[in-house]
Amino acid sequence: QVQLVESGGGLVQAGGSLRLSCAASGSIFSFDVMGWYRQAPGKQRELAATISSGGSTRYVDSVKGRFTISRDSAKNTVNLQMNSLRPEDTAVYYCNMLINNRAYWGQGTQVTVAS
């Protein structure tokens, strides 16, 4: 069984920074794409950023230039550095990993940006 555990959410003032981390554990034989999604109140979950096994990254337009996704395959982790945070970034953030050809989700971590 594979589990993802997230950390790093919290409350921050607009313009501030947070770093989210997600660590995978369990019977892991292969990794593929990793990513972060977010869901704001009353809205659908949306992709924020992804990183492939080769290190290629993709971002939703609203976070480009402010968020940076990275991965440490040796530690089975994916991170999201979030700078210049805005109130509209407030959401529950979920990590997602394709492990052993199956998609797994973290439990979600709340990010609140105060204006």
Buried (B, 14 or more C-beta within 10 A) or exposed (E): EBEBBBEBBEEBEEEBEBBBBBBBEEEEEEBEBBBBBBBBEEEEBEBBBBBBEEEEBBBBEEBEEBBBBBBEEEEBBBBBBBBEBBEEBBBBBBBBBBBBEEEBBBEBBEBBBEE
